[in-house]
Amino acid sequence: MPKYTTYNPHRSRRKKNHGFLTRMSSNGGRRIIKSRRAKGRKRLSA
């Protein structure tokens, strides 16, 4: 177990890795958005 906290939130990093435009820019990301839409998620991405 690490002695430091592993989750250190940063808005910019979150957007860059998990944001909508990032998702839409790749094929796999579009698949994620599609599946989340199909499931009826309120939030599609970060």
WOHUHU-V34224 format. One line per field, one symbol per residue. phi: phi as a letter, one per 40 degrees, with the letter a starting at -180 (. if undefined). burial: I if it has 16 or more other C-alpha atoms within 10 Angstrom, else O. A space follows every 50 residues. Layout:
BEGIN
phi->???
burial->???
END
This chain:
BEGIN
phi->.ccbccbbcadccccccbcccccccbccccccdccccccgccbcac
burial->OOOOOOOOOOOOOOOOOOIIOOIOOOOOIIOIIOOOOOOOOOOIIO
END
